[in-house]
Amino acid sequence: MITHVGTVSVFVENQDRAKAFYTSVLGFELHGDEPIFPGAQNRWLTVAPQGAKTEIILYLPDENWQHYQQVVGKLQALTLEVNGLVDYVNELKGKGVQFANEPEVQPWGTFATLIDSEGNRILLVEQPKL
């Protein structure tokens, strides 16, 4: 029986820069930061919102994952749910975070697209009030 999603990957060019962005700017918890294998330069670097089970791997594409190098700096298949989206966007802007769009209301929720330290675009979504 599957109980939850374990990890999702966001592909990055610089793991240290991405780690700083996701922990210091977005406030995620650092769950792990270890070499993928002894002597490896790439790290198994995982972060998550406080209390979340699902982790985000900040993955530096290596020779085994070269096909993912083309997605660094693009819209990622990742949505982060937030409360108080407009206030949160303003808070992040105050920390220097750039956005691809201002908060936009849709029938399925209000969203904004942040641009992370690697140029990746991540959707922030607030569910509609019922």
URPE-V171208 format. One line per field, one symbol per residue. phi: phi as a letter, one per 40 degrees, with the letter a starting at -180 (. if undefined). psi: psi as a letter, one per 20 degrees, with the letter a starting at -180 (. if undefined). burial: # if it has 24 or more other ideal C-beta (glycine too) atoms within 12 Angstrom, else .. A space follows every 50 residues. Layout:
BEGIN
phi: ???
psi: ???
burial: ???
END
This chain:
BEGIN
phi: .cbaccabbbcbcaccccdcccccccgccccaabdcadgcccbcbbbadd gcccbbccbcdbccbdccdcccgbcccabbcbbgdcccdcccdccgccbc acdbcbdcibbabcbccbgcbbcbbbcccc
psi: pphrpgqqppprhohgggggghghgijqqohqnqqhrpiqhqqnoqrqqp iqhpqppnpopahikhiihiipjrpqmppppqqlgghgghghhhjjpqqh qrppprhirpqqoqoaijiqppppppqqp.
burial: .......########..######.##.#.##..........#######.. ....#######......#..###..#.###.#..#..##..#....#.## ..#......#################....
END
